[in-house]
Amino acid sequence: RNWPLECNNLKAKIDLLQKNQRHYLGEDLESLSLKDIQQLEQQLDTALKHIRSRKNQLMQESISELQKK
């Protein structure tokens, strides 16, 4: 195997993941274009819908458990 090449690829992936994480946290947005920011906003909206859906599901389950008691 070519370990140095694989190591460089993994470092690049880590850098990209960290960059994306900063963007999701609202940091380092200055380098993004309008299109990039719109895509980020759409991703966050979709994630928020999933989170709210899961929260509502857990709340409904909790209510059902309390009603059984």
mmCIF file as Biopython writes it, N, C-alpha, C and O atoms, coordinates in Angstrom:
data_model
#
loop_
_atom_site.group_PDB
_atom_site.id
_atom_site.type_symbol
_atom_site.label_atom_id
_atom_site.label_alt_id
_atom_site.label_comp_id
_atom_site.label_asym_id
_atom_site.label_entity_id
_atom_site.label_seq_id
_atom_site.pdbx_PDB_ins_code
_atom_site.Cartn_x
_atom_site.Cartn_y
_atom_site.Cartn_z
_atom_site.occupancy
_atom_site.B_iso_or_equiv
_atom_site.auth_seq_id
_atom_site.auth_asym_id
_atom_site.pdbx_PDB_model_num
ATOM 1   N N  . ARG A ? 1  ? 0.827   -1.195 0.000  1.0 0.0 1  A 1 
ATOM 2   C CA . ARG A ? 1  ? 0.000   0.000  0.000  1.0 0.0 1  A 1 
ATOM 3   C C  . ARG A ? 1  ? 0.865   1.250  0.000  1.0 0.0 1  A 1 
ATOM 4   O O  . ARG A ? 1  ? 2.038   1.242  0.374  1.0 0.0 1  A 1 
ATOM 5   N N  . ASN A ? 2  ? 0.228   2.313  -0.436 1.0 0.0 2  A 1 
ATOM 6   C CA . ASN A ? 2  ? 0.903   3.594  -0.461 1.0 0.0 2  A 1 
ATOM 7   C C  . ASN A ? 2  ? 0.424   4.414  0.735  1.0 0.0 2  A 1 
ATOM 8   O O  . ASN A ? 2  ? -0.483  5.238  0.611  1.0 0.0 2  A 1 
ATOM 9   N N  . TRP A ? 3  ? 1.044   4.182  1.896  1.0 0.0 3  A 1 
ATOM 10  C CA . TRP A ? 3  ? 0.597   4.809  3.134  1.0 0.0 3  A 1 
ATOM 11  C C  . TRP A ? 3  ? 0.657   6.337  3.105  1.0 0.0 3  A 1 
ATOM 12  O O  . TRP A ? 3  ? -0.285  6.982  3.568  1.0 0.0 3  A 1 
ATOM 13  N N  . PRO A ? 4  ? 1.710   6.932  2.589  1.0 0.0 4  A 1 
ATOM 14  C CA . PRO A ? 4  ? 1.736   8.410  2.575  1.0 0.0 4  A 1 
ATOM 15  C C  . PRO A ? 4  ? 0.571   9.006  1.769  1.0 0.0 4  A 1 
ATOM 16  O O  . PRO A ? 4  ? -0.008  10.013 2.175  1.0 0.0 4  A 1 
ATOM 17  N N  . LEU A ? 5  ? 0.233   8.397  0.647  1.0 0.0 5  A 1 
ATOM 18  C CA . LEU A ? 5  ? -0.876  8.892  -0.158 1.0 0.0 5  A 1 
ATOM 19  C C  . LEU A ? 5  ? -2.194  8.731  0.588  1.0 0.0 5  A 1 
ATOM 20  O O  . LEU A ? 5  ? -3.018  9.646  0.608  1.0 0.0 5  A 1 
ATOM 21  N N  . GLU A ? 6  ? -2.389  7.578  1.197  1.0 0.0 6  A 1 
ATOM 22  C CA . GLU A ? 6  ? -3.614  7.334  1.961  1.0 0.0 6  A 1 
ATOM 23  C C  . GLU A ? 6  ? -3.710  8.295  3.144  1.0 0.0 6  A 1 
ATOM 24  O O  . GLU A ? 6  ? -4.790  8.794  3.457  1.0 0.0 6  A 1 
ATOM 25  N N  . CYS A ? 7  ? -2.603  8.545  3.786  1.0 0.0 7  A 1 
ATOM 26  C CA . CYS A ? 7  ? -2.569  9.479  4.911  1.0 0.0 7  A 1 
ATOM 27  C C  . CYS A ? 7  ? -2.955  10.885 4.449  1.0 0.0 7  A 1 
ATOM 28  O O  . CYS A ? 7  ? -3.733  11.562 5.120  1.0 0.0 7  A 1 
ATOM 29  N N  . ASN A ? 8  ? -2.427  11.320 3.329  1.0 0.0 8  A 1 
ATOM 30  C CA . ASN A ? 8  ? -2.768  12.638 2.792  1.0 0.0 8  A 1 
ATOM 31  C C  . ASN A ? 8  ? -4.246  12.720 2.424  1.0 0.0 8  A 1 
ATOM 32  O O  . ASN A ? 8  ? -4.888  13.745 2.653  1.0 0.0 8  A 1 
ATOM 33  N N  . ASN A ? 9  ? -4.781  11.653 1.860  1.0 0.0 9  A 1 
ATOM 34  C CA . ASN A ? 9  ? -6.208  11.628 1.516  1.0 0.0 9  A 1 
ATOM 35  C C  . ASN A ? 9  ? -7.082  11.735 2.760  1.0 0.0 9  A 1 
ATOM 36  O O  . ASN A ? 9  ? -8.083  12.451 2.771  1.0 0.0 9  A 1 
ATOM 37  N N  . LEU A ? 10 ? -6.687  11.008 3.814  1.0 0.0 10 A 1 
ATOM 38  C CA . LEU A ? 10 ? -7.451  11.066 5.062  1.0 0.0 10 A 1 
ATOM 39  C C  . LEU A ? 10 ? -7.359  12.446 5.707  1.0 0.0 10 A 1 
ATOM 40  O O  . LEU A ? 10 ? -8.342  12.942 6.256  1.0 0.0 10 A 1 
ATOM 41  N N  . LYS A ? 11 ? -6.185  13.064 5.642  1.0 0.0 11 A 1 
ATOM 42  C CA . LYS A ? 11 ? -6.038  14.415 6.190  1.0 0.0 11 A 1 
ATOM 43  C C  . LYS A ? 11 ? -6.925  15.400 5.433  1.0 0.0 11 A 1 
ATOM 44  O O  . LYS A ? 11 ? -7.531  16.284 6.039  1.0 0.0 11 A 1 
ATOM 45  N N  . ALA A ? 12 ? -7.001  15.251 4.118  1.0 0.0 12 A 1 
ATOM 46  C CA . ALA A ? 12 ? -7.847  16.130 3.310  1.0 0.0 12 A 1 
ATOM 47  C C  . ALA A ? 12 ? -9.315  15.937 3.674  1.0 0.0 12 A 1 
ATOM 48  O O  . ALA A ? 12 ? -10.070 16.905 3.758  1.0 0.0 12 A 1 
ATOM 49  N N  . LYS A ? 13 ? -9.718  14.686 3.889  1.0 0.0 13 A 1 
ATOM 50  C CA . LYS A ? 13 ? -11.107 14.417 4.276  1.0 0.0 13 A 1 
ATOM 51  C C  . LYS A ? 13 ? -11.418 15.015 5.648  1.0 0.0 13 A 1 
ATOM 52  O O  . LYS A ? 13 ? -12.497 15.570 5.859  1.0 0.0 13 A 1 
ATOM 53  N N  . ILE A ? 14 ? -10.477 14.900 6.569  1.0 0.0 14 A 1 
ATOM 54  C CA . ILE A ? 14 ? -10.659 15.473 7.904  1.0 0.0 14 A 1 
ATOM 55  C C  . ILE A ? 14 ? -10.794 16.983 7.812  1.0 0.0 14 A 1 
ATOM 56  O O  . ILE A ? 14 ? -11.662 17.576 8.452  1.0 0.0 14 A 1 
ATOM 57  N N  . ASP A ? 15 ? -9.931  17.603 7.013  1.0 0.0 15 A 1 
ATOM 58  C CA . ASP A ? 15 ? -10.001 19.060 6.834  1.0 0.0 15 A 1 
ATOM 59  C C  . ASP A ? 15 ? -11.361 19.480 6.282  1.0 0.0 15 A 1 
ATOM 60  O O  . ASP A ? 15 ? -11.945 20.460 6.745  1.0 0.0 15 A 1 
ATOM 61  N N  . LEU A ? 16 ? -11.862 18.743 5.298  1.0 0.0 16 A 1 
ATOM 62  C CA . LEU A ? 16 ? -13.156 19.057 4.707  1.0 0.0 16 A 1 
ATOM 63  C C  . LEU A ? 16 ? -14.286 18.888 5.723  1.0 0.0 16 A 1 
ATOM 64  O O  . LEU A ? 16 ? -15.194 19.716 5.789  1.0 0.0 16 A 1 
ATOM 65  N N  . LEU A ? 17 ? -14.229 17.829 6.504  1.0 0.0 17 A 1 
ATOM 66  C CA . LEU A ? 17 ? -15.251 17.599 7.530  1.0 0.0 17 A 1 
ATOM 67  C C  . LEU A ? 17 ? -15.225 18.697 8.587  1.0 0.0 17 A 1 
ATOM 68  O O  . LEU A ? 17 ? -16.276 19.153 9.037  1.0 0.0 17 A 1 
ATOM 69  N N  . GLN A ? 18 ? -14.037 19.119 8.981  1.0 0.0 18 A 1 
ATOM 70  C CA . GLN A ? 18 ? -13.928 20.182 9.973  1.0 0.0 18 A 1 
ATOM 71  C C  . GLN A ? 18 ? -14.438 21.510 9.411  1.0 0.0 18 A 1 
ATOM 72  O O  . GLN A ? 18 ? -15.084 22.284 10.119 1.0 0.0 18 A 1 
ATOM 73  N N  . LYS A ? 19 ? -14.147 21.766 8.149  1.0 0.0 19 A 1 
ATOM 74  C CA . LYS A ? 19 ? -14.635 22.975 7.488  1.0 0.0 19 A 1 
ATOM 75  C C  . LYS A ? 19 ? -16.151 22.971 7.440  1.0 0.0 19 A 1 
ATOM 76  O O  . LYS A ? 19 ? -16.789 23.979 7.745  1.0 0.0 19 A 1 
ATOM 77  N N  . ASN A ? 20 ? -16.732 21.840 7.057  1.0 0.0 20 A 1 
ATOM 78  C CA . ASN A ? 20 ? -18.195 21.725 7.007  1.0 0.0 20 A 1 
ATOM 79  C C  . ASN A ? 20 ? -18.807 21.885 8.387  1.0 0.0 20 A 1 
ATOM 80  O O  . ASN A ? 20 ? -19.850 22.522 8.537  1.0 0.0 20 A 1 
ATOM 81  N N  . GLN A ? 21 ? -18.169 21.315 9.389  1.0 0.0 21 A 1 
ATOM 82  C CA . GLN A ? 21 ? -18.674 21.437 10.749 1.0 0.0 21 A 1 
ATOM 83  C C  . GLN A ? 21 ? -18.688 22.904 11.182 1.0 0.0 21 A 1 
ATOM 84  O O  . GLN A ? 21 ? -19.652 23.358 11.798 1.0 0.0 21 A 1 
ATOM 85  N N  . ARG A ? 22 ? -17.629 23.642 10.864 1.0 0.0 22 A 1 
ATOM 86  C CA . ARG A ? 22 ? -17.597 25.066 11.203 1.0 0.0 22 A 1 
ATOM 87  C C  . ARG A ? 22 ? -18.733 25.810 10.501 1.0 0.0 22 A 1 
ATOM 88  O O  . ARG A ? 22 ? -19.368 26.684 11.090 1.0 0.0 22 A 1 
ATOM 89  N N  . HIS A ? 23 ? -18.980 25.461 9.250  1.0 0.0 23 A 1 
ATOM 90  C CA . HIS A ? 23 ? -20.074 26.102 8.518  1.0 0.0 23 A 1 
ATOM 91  C C  . HIS A ? 23 ? -21.412 25.793 9.183  1.0 0.0 23 A 1 
ATOM 92  O O  . HIS A ? 23 ? -22.245 26.687 9.330  1.0 0.0 23 A 1 
ATOM 93  N N  . TYR A ? 24 ? -21.630 24.544 9.586  1.0 0.0 24 A 1 
ATOM 94  C CA . TYR A ? 24 ? -22.888 24.166 10.231 1.0 0.0 24 A 1 
ATOM 95  C C  . TYR A ? 24 ? -23.072 24.904 11.550 1.0 0.0 24 A 1 
ATOM 96  O O  . TYR A ? 24 ? -24.197 25.127 11.996 1.0 0.0 24 A 1 
ATOM 97  N N  . LEU A ? 25 ? -21.955 25.281 12.171 1.0 0.0 25 A 1 
ATOM 98  C CA . LEU A ? 25 ? -22.016 26.024 13.425 1.0 0.0 25 A 1 
ATOM 99  C C  . LEU A ? 25 ? -22.114 27.530 13.187 1.0 0.0 25 A 1 
ATOM 100 O O  . LEU A ? 25 ? -22.167 28.312 14.137 1.0 0.0 25 A 1 
ATOM 101 N N  . GLY A ? 26 ? -22.139 27.929 11.922 1.0 0.0 26 A 1 
ATOM 102 C CA . GLY A ? 26 ? -22.255 29.343 11.594 1.0 0.0 26 A 1 
ATOM 103 C C  . GLY A ? 26 ? -20.936 30.084 11.610 1.0 0.0 26 A 1 
ATOM 104 O O  . GLY A ? 26 ? -20.915 31.312 11.684 1.0 0.0 26 A 1 
ATOM 105 N N  . GLU A ? 27 ? -19.848 29.363 11.540 1.0 0.0 27 A 1 
ATOM 106 C CA . GLU A ? 27 ? -18.517 29.964 11.566 1.0 0.0 27 A 1 
ATOM 107 C C  . GLU A ? 27 ? -17.894 29.921 10.177 1.0 0.0 27 A 1 
ATOM 108 O O  . GLU A ? 27 ? -18.261 29.091 9.344  1.0 0.0 27 A 1 
ATOM 109 N N  . ASP A ? 28 ? -16.952 30.822 9.939  1.0 0.0 28 A 1 
ATOM 110 C CA . ASP A ? 28 ? -16.185 30.857 8.677  1.0 0.0 28 A 1 
ATOM 111 C C  . ASP A ? 28 ? -17.081 30.891 7.444  1.0 0.0 28 A 1 
ATOM 112 O O  . ASP A ? 28 ? -16.824 30.191 6.464  1.0 0.0 28 A 1 
ATOM 113 N N  . LEU A ? 29 ? -18.117 31.692 7.494  1.0 0.0 29 A 1 
ATOM 114 C CA . LEU A ? 29 ? -19.044 31.780 6.362  1.0 0.0 29 A 1 
ATOM 115 C C  . LEU A ? 29 ? -18.592 32.790 5.309  1.0 0.0 29 A 1 
ATOM 116 O O  . LEU A ? 29 ? -19.146 32.841 4.211  1.0 0.0 29 A 1 
ATOM 117 N N  . GLU A ? 30 ? -17.588 33.585 5.648  1.0 0.0 30 A 1 
ATOM 118 C CA . GLU A ? 30 ? -17.146 34.649 4.746  1.0 0.0 30 A 1 
ATOM 119 C C  . GLU A ? 30 ? -16.687 34.129 3.391  1.0 0.0 30 A 1 
ATOM 120 O O  . GLU A ? 30 ? -16.831 34.818 2.381  1.0 0.0 30 A 1 
ATOM 121 N N  . SER A ? 31 ? -16.146 32.946 3.359  1.0 0.0 31 A 1 
ATOM 122 C CA . SER A ? 31 ? -15.600 32.389 2.117  1.0 0.0 31 A 1 
ATOM 123 C C  . SER A ? 31 ? -16.678 31.770 1.222  1.0 0.0 31 A 1 
ATOM 124 O O  . SER A ? 31 ? -16.393 31.392 0.086  1.0 0.0 31 A 1 
ATOM 125 N N  . LEU A ? 32 ? -17.911 31.666 1.725  1.0 0.0 32 A 1 
ATOM 126 C CA . LEU A ? 32 ? -18.977 31.012 0.967  1.0 0.0 32 A 1 
ATOM 127 C C  . LEU A ? 32 ? -19.666 31.994 0.028  1.0 0.0 32 A 1 
ATOM 128 O O  . LEU A ? 32 ? -19.841 33.169 0.348  1.0 0.0 32 A 1 
ATOM 129 N N  . SER A ? 33 ? -20.048 31.490 -1.122 1.0 0.0 33 A 1 
ATOM 130 C CA . SER A ? 33 ? -20.825 32.286 -2.069 1.0 0.0 33 A 1 
ATOM 131 C C  . SER A ? 33 ? -22.293 32.251 -1.657 1.0 0.0 33 A 1 
ATOM 132 O O  . SER A ? 33 ? -22.676 31.502 -0.758 1.0 0.0 33 A 1 
ATOM 133 N N  . LEU A ? 34 ? -23.106 33.059 -2.315 1.0 0.0 34 A 1 
ATOM 134 C CA . LEU A ? 34 ? -24.534 33.066 -2.041 1.0 0.0 34 A 1 
ATOM 135 C C  . LEU A ? 34 ? -25.135 31.681 -2.277 1.0 0.0 34 A 1 
ATOM 136 O O  . LEU A ? 34 ? -25.952 31.212 -1.485 1.0 0.0 34 A 1 
ATOM 137 N N  . LYS A ? 35 ? -24.731 31.032 -3.362 1.0 0.0 35 A 1 
ATOM 138 C CA . LYS A ? 35 ? -25.240 29.694 -3.681 1.0 0.0 35 A 1 
ATOM 139 C C  . LYS A ? 35 ? -24.852 28.702 -2.588 1.0 0.0 35 A 1 
ATOM 140 O O  . LYS A ? 35 ? -25.666 27.875 -2.176 1.0 0.0 35 A 1 
ATOM 141 N N  . ASP A ? 36 ? -23.601 28.785 -2.117 1.0 0.0 36 A 1 
ATOM 142 C CA . ASP A ? 36 ? -23.137 27.890 -1.049 1.0 0.0 36 A 1 
ATOM 143 C C  . ASP A ? 36 ? -23.947 28.101 0.226  1.0 0.0 36 A 1 
ATOM 144 O O  . ASP A ? 36 ? -24.324 27.142 0.899  1.0 0.0 36 A 1 
ATOM 145 N N  . ILE A ? 37 ? -24.210 29.357 0.549  1.0 0.0 37 A 1 
ATOM 146 C CA . ILE A ? 37 ? -24.971 29.662 1.765  1.0 0.0 37 A 1 
ATOM 147 C C  . ILE A ? 37 ? -26.406 29.172 1.629  1.0 0.0 37 A 1 
ATOM 148 O O  . ILE A ? 37 ? -26.984 28.675 2.595  1.0 0.0 37 A 1 
ATOM 149 N N  . GLN A ? 38 ? -26.983 29.304 0.446  1.0 0.0 38 A 1 
ATOM 150 C CA . GLN A ? 38 ? -28.339 28.797 0.232  1.0 0.0 38 A 1 
ATOM 151 C C  . GLN A ? 38 ? -28.388 27.282 0.377  1.0 0.0 38 A 1 
ATOM 152 O O  . GLN A ? 38 ? -29.341 26.745 0.942  1.0 0.0 38 A 1 
ATOM 153 N N  . GLN A ? 39 ? -27.376 26.590 -0.125 1.0 0.0 39 A 1 
ATOM 154 C CA . GLN A ? 39 ? -27.315 25.133 0.015  1.0 0.0 39 A 1 
ATOM 155 C C  . GLN A ? 39 ? -27.148 24.741 1.474  1.0 0.0 39 A 1 
ATOM 156 O O  . GLN A ? 39 ? -27.774 23.790 1.942  1.0 0.0 39 A 1 
ATOM 157 N N  . LEU A ? 40 ? -26.306 25.471 2.194  1.0 0.0 40 A 1 
ATOM 158 C CA . LEU A ? 40 ? -26.103 25.215 3.613  1.0 0.0 40 A 1 
ATOM 159 C C  . LEU A ? 40 ? -27.409 25.425 4.380  1.0 0.0 40 A 1 
ATOM 160 O O  . LEU A ? 40 ? -27.764 24.629 5.249  1.0 0.0 40 A 1 
ATOM 161 N N  . GLU A ? 41 ? -28.109 26.495 4.051  1.0 0.0 41 A 1 
ATOM 162 C CA . GLU A ? 41 ? -29.392 26.776 4.689  1.0 0.0 41 A 1 
ATOM 163 C C  . GLU A ? 41 ? -30.391 25.656 4.426  1.0 0.0 41 A 1 
ATOM 164 O O  . GLU A ? 41 ? -31.126 25.259 5.331  1.0 0.0 41 A 1 
ATOM 165 N N  . GLN A ? 42 ? -30.428 25.149 3.212  1.0 0.0 42 A 1 
ATOM 166 C CA . GLN A ? 42 ? -31.332 24.054 2.868  1.0 0.0 42 A 1 
ATOM 167 C C  . GLN A ? 42 ? -30.973 22.790 3.645  1.0 0.0 42 A 1 
ATOM 168 O O  . GLN A ? 42 ? -31.859 22.087 4.130  1.0 0.0 42 A 1 
ATOM 169 N N  . GLN A ? 43 ? -29.687 22.500 3.763  1.0 0.0 43 A 1 
ATOM 170 C CA . GLN A ? 43 ? -29.242 21.336 4.522  1.0 0.0 43 A 1 
ATOM 171 C C  . GLN A ? 43 ? -29.650 21.464 5.988  1.0 0.0 43 A 1 
ATOM 172 O O  . GLN A ? 43 ? -30.109 20.500 6.600  1.0 0.0 43 A 1 
ATOM 173 N N  . LEU A ? 44 ? -29.477 22.661 6.542  1.0 0.0 44 A 1 
ATOM 174 C CA . LEU A ? 44 ? -29.847 22.880 7.938  1.0 0.0 44 A 1 
ATOM 175 C C  . LEU A ? 44 ? -31.357 22.782 8.136  1.0 0.0 44 A 1 
ATOM 176 O O  . LEU A ? 44 ? -31.816 22.237 9.140  1.0 0.0 44 A 1 
ATOM 177 N N  . ASP A ? 45 ? -32.129 23.303 7.188  1.0 0.0 45 A 1 
ATOM 178 C CA . ASP A ? 45 ? -33.589 23.185 7.269  1.0 0.0 45 A 1 
ATOM 179 C C  . ASP A ? 45 ? -34.021 21.723 7.245  1.0 0.0 45 A 1 
ATOM 180 O O  . ASP A ? 45 ? -34.888 21.314 8.017  1.0 0.0 45 A 1 
ATOM 181 N N  . THR A ? 46 ? -33.425 20.951 6.370  1.0 0.0 46 A 1 
ATOM 182 C CA . THR A ? 46 ? -33.752 19.521 6.281  1.0 0.0 46 A 1 
ATOM 183 C C  . THR A ? 46 ? -33.385 18.805 7.568  1.0 0.0 46 A 1 
ATOM 184 O O  . THR A ? 46 ? -34.160 17.993 8.074  1.0 0.0 46 A 1 
ATOM 185 N N  . ALA A ? 47 ? -32.201 19.102 8.102  1.0 0.0 47 A 1 
ATOM 186 C CA . ALA A ? 47 ? -31.765 18.480 9.355  1.0 0.0 47 A 1 
ATOM 187 C C  . ALA A ? 47 ? -32.704 18.849 10.488 1.0 0.0 47 A 1 
ATOM 188 O O  . ALA A ? 47 ? -33.053 18.001 11.309 1.0 0.0 47 A 1 
ATOM 189 N N  . LEU A ? 48 ? -33.116 20.113 10.536 1.0 0.0 48 A 1 
ATOM 190 C CA . LEU A ? 48 ? -34.020 20.561 11.592 1.0 0.0 48 A 1 
ATOM 191 C C  . LEU A ? 48 ? -35.365 19.850 11.507 1.0 0.0 48 A 1 
ATOM 192 O O  . LEU A ? 48 ? -35.950 19.516 12.537 1.0 0.0 48 A 1 
ATOM 193 N N  . LYS A ? 49 ? -35.858 19.614 10.306 1.0 0.0 49 A 1 
ATOM 194 C CA . LYS A ? 49 ? -37.115 18.875 10.139 1.0 0.0 49 A 1 
ATOM 195 C C  . LYS A ? 49 ? -36.984 17.459 10.677 1.0 0.0 49 A 1 
ATOM 196 O O  . LYS A ? 49 ? -37.903 16.952 11.320 1.0 0.0 49 A 1 
ATOM 197 N N  . HIS A ? 50 ? -35.847 16.815 10.418 1.0 0.0 50 A 1 
ATOM 198 C CA . HIS A ? 50 ? -35.619 15.460 10.918 1.0 0.0 50 A 1 
ATOM 199 C C  . HIS A ? 50 ? -35.541 15.458 12.449 1.0 0.0 50 A 1 
ATOM 200 O O  . HIS A ? 50 ? -36.083 14.572 13.110 1.0 0.0 50 A 1 
ATOM 201 N N  . ILE A ? 51 ? -34.865 16.454 12.991 1.0 0.0 51 A 1 
ATOM 202 C CA . ILE A ? 51 ? -34.718 16.550 14.442 1.0 0.0 51 A 1 
ATOM 203 C C  . ILE A ? 51 ? -36.077 16.766 15.096 1.0 0.0 51 A 1 
ATOM 204 O O  . ILE A ? 51 ? -36.397 16.118 16.092 1.0 0.0 51 A 1 
ATOM 205 N N  . ARG A ? 52 ? -36.871 17.665 14.546 1.0 0.0 52 A 1 
ATOM 206 C CA . ARG A ? 52 ? -38.197 17.924 15.112 1.0 0.0 52 A 1 
ATOM 207 C C  . ARG A ? 52 ? -39.099 16.707 15.002 1.0 0.0 52 A 1 
ATOM 208 O O  . ARG A ? 52 ? -39.887 16.421 15.905 1.0 0.0 52 A 1 
ATOM 209 N N  . SER A ? 53 ? -38.981 16.002 13.903 1.0 0.0 53 A 1 
ATOM 210 C CA . SER A ? 53 ? -39.778 14.795 13.727 1.0 0.0 53 A 1 
ATOM 211 C C  . SER A ? 53 ? -39.420 13.758 14.785 1.0 0.0 53 A 1 
ATOM 212 O O  . SER A ? 53 ? -40.303 13.138 15.377 1.0 0.0 53 A 1 
ATOM 213 N N  . ARG A ? 54 ? -38.133 13.572 15.018 1.0 0.0 54 A 1 
ATOM 214 C CA . ARG A ? 54 ? -37.679 12.605 16.026 1.0 0.0 54 A 1 
ATOM 215 C C  . ARG A ? 54 ? -38.115 13.049 17.420 1.0 0.0 54 A 1 
ATOM 216 O O  . ARG A ? 54 ? -38.544 12.227 18.229 1.0 0.0 54 A 1 
ATOM 217 N N  . LYS A ? 55 ? -38.006 14.346 17.700 1.0 0.0 55 A 1 
ATOM 218 C CA . LYS A ? 55 ? -38.434 14.871 18.994 1.0 0.0 55 A 1 
ATOM 219 C C  . LYS A ? 55 ? -39.916 14.617 19.209 1.0 0.0 55 A 1 
ATOM 220 O O  . LYS A ? 55 ? -40.324 14.172 20.281 1.0 0.0 55 A 1 
ATOM 221 N N  . ASN A ? 56 ? -40.724 14.899 18.192 1.0 0.0 56 A 1 
ATOM 222 C CA . ASN A ? 56 ? -42.166 14.674 18.308 1.0 0.0 56 A 1 
ATOM 223 C C  . ASN A ? 56 ? -42.490 13.203 18.522 1.0 0.0 56 A 1 
ATOM 224 O O  . ASN A ? 56 ? -43.390 12.863 19.290 1.0 0.0 56 A 1 
ATOM 225 N N  . GLN A ? 57 ? -41.756 12.337 17.843 1.0 0.0 57 A 1 
ATOM 226 C CA . GLN A ? 57 ? -41.960 10.905 18.015 1.0 0.0 57 A 1 
ATOM 227 C C  . GLN A ? 57 ? -41.661 10.499 19.457 1.0 0.0 57 A 1 
ATOM 228 O O  . GLN A ? 57 ? -42.429 9.756  20.068 1.0 0.0 57 A 1 
ATOM 229 N N  . LEU A ? 58 ? -40.550 10.986 19.998 1.0 0.0 58 A 1 
ATOM 230 C CA . LEU A ? 58 ? -40.187 10.650 21.373 1.0 0.0 58 A 1 
ATOM 231 C C  . LEU A ? 58 ? -41.200 11.212 22.371 1.0 0.0 58 A 1 
ATOM 232 O O  . LEU A ? 58 ? -41.517 10.566 23.370 1.0 0.0 58 A 1 
ATOM 233 N N  . MET A ? 59 ? -41.701 12.402 22.100 1.0 0.0 59 A 1 
ATOM 234 C CA . MET A ? 59 ? -42.697 12.991 22.982 1.0 0.0 59 A 1 
ATOM 235 C C  . MET A ? 59 ? -43.992 12.190 22.945 1.0 0.0 59 A 1 
ATOM 236 O O  . MET A ? 59 ? -44.611 11.967 23.986 1.0 0.0 59 A 1 
ATOM 237 N N  . GLN A ? 60 ? -44.407 11.758 21.769 1.0 0.0 60 A 1 
ATOM 238 C CA . GLN A ? 60 ? -45.615 10.946 21.647 1.0 0.0 60 A 1 
ATOM 239 C C  . GLN A ? 60 ? -45.463 9.616  22.380 1.0 0.0 60 A 1 
ATOM 240 O O  . GLN A ? 60 ? -46.391 9.151  23.042 1.0 0.0 60 A 1 
ATOM 241 N N  . GLU A ? 61 ? -44.288 9.013  22.256 1.0 0.0 61 A 1 
ATOM 242 C CA . GLU A ? 61 ? -44.039 7.756  22.956 1.0 0.0 61 A 1 
ATOM 243 C C  . GLU A ? 61 ? -44.081 7.969  24.470 1.0 0.0 61 A 1 
ATOM 244 O O  . GLU A ? 61 ? -44.614 7.146  25.214 1.0 0.0 61 A 1 
ATOM 245 N N  . SER A ? 62 ? -43.516 9.076  24.901 1.0 0.0 62 A 1 
ATOM 246 C CA . SER A ? 62 ? -43.514 9.387  26.333 1.0 0.0 62 A 1 
ATOM 247 C C  . SER A ? 62 ? -44.939 9.615  26.842 1.0 0.0 62 A 1 
ATOM 248 O O  . SER A ? 62 ? -45.297 9.137  27.918 1.0 0.0 62 A 1 
ATOM 249 N N  . ILE A ? 63 ? -45.740 10.334 26.084 1.0 0.0 63 A 1 
ATOM 250 C CA . ILE A ? 63 ? -47.133 10.580 26.447 1.0 0.0 63 A 1 
ATOM 251 C C  . ILE A ? 63 ? -47.893 9.257  26.520 1.0 0.0 63 A 1 
ATOM 252 O O  . ILE A ? 63 ? -48.665 9.030  27.451 1.0 0.0 63 A 1 
ATOM 253 N N  . SER A ? 64 ? -47.672 8.394  25.543 1.0 0.0 64 A 1 
ATOM 254 C CA . SER A ? 64 ? -48.352 7.092  25.532 1.0 0.0 64 A 1 
ATOM 255 C C  . SER A ? 64 ? -47.975 6.275  26.764 1.0 0.0 64 A 1 
ATOM 256 O O  . SER A ? 64 ? -48.829 5.627  27.371 1.0 0.0 64 A 1 
ATOM 257 N N  . GLU A ? 65 ? -46.702 6.307  27.129 1.0 0.0 65 A 1 
ATOM 258 C CA . GLU A ? 65 ? -46.247 5.560  28.315 1.0 0.0 65 A 1 
ATOM 259 C C  . GLU A ? 65 ? -46.889 6.112  29.577 1.0 0.0 65 A 1 
ATOM 260 O O  . GLU A ? 65 ? -47.310 5.357  30.453 1.0 0.0 65 A 1 
ATOM 261 N N  . LEU A ? 66 ? -46.961 7.437  29.663 1.0 0.0 66 A 1 
ATOM 262 C CA . LEU A ? 66 ? -47.576 8.038  30.842 1.0 0.0 66 A 1 
ATOM 263 C C  . LEU A ? 66 ? -49.066 7.736  30.909 1.0 0.0 66 A 1 
ATOM 264 O O  . LEU A ? 66 ? -49.603 7.539  31.999 1.0 0.0 66 A 1 
ATOM 265 N N  . GLN A ? 67 ? -49.737 7.696  29.775 1.0 0.0 67 A 1 
ATOM 266 C CA . GLN A ? 67 ? -51.170 7.379  29.764 1.0 0.0 67 A 1 
ATOM 267 C C  . GLN A ? 67 ? -51.416 5.934  30.168 1.0 0.0 67 A 1 
ATOM 268 O O  . GLN A ? 67 ? -52.434 5.628  30.787 1.0 0.0 67 A 1 
ATOM 269 N N  . LYS A ? 68 ? -50.488 5.042  29.822 1.0 0.0 68 A 1 
ATOM 270 C CA . LYS A ? 68 ? -50.627 3.630  30.227 1.0 0.0 68 A 1 
ATOM 271 C C  . LYS A ? 68 ? -50.506 3.481  31.745 1.0 0.0 68 A 1 
ATOM 272 O O  . LYS A ? 68 ? -51.143 2.616  32.347 1.0 0.0 68 A 1 
ATOM 273 N N  . LYS A ? 69 ? -49.697 4.319  32.340 1.0 0.0 69 A 1 
ATOM 274 C CA . LYS A ? 69 ? -49.511 4.240  33.802 1.0 0.0 69 A 1 
ATOM 275 C C  . LYS A ? 69 ? -50.700 4.853  34.477 1.0 0.0 69 A 1 
ATOM 276 O O  . LYS A ? 69 ? -50.758 4.896  35.706 1.0 0.0 69 A 1 
#
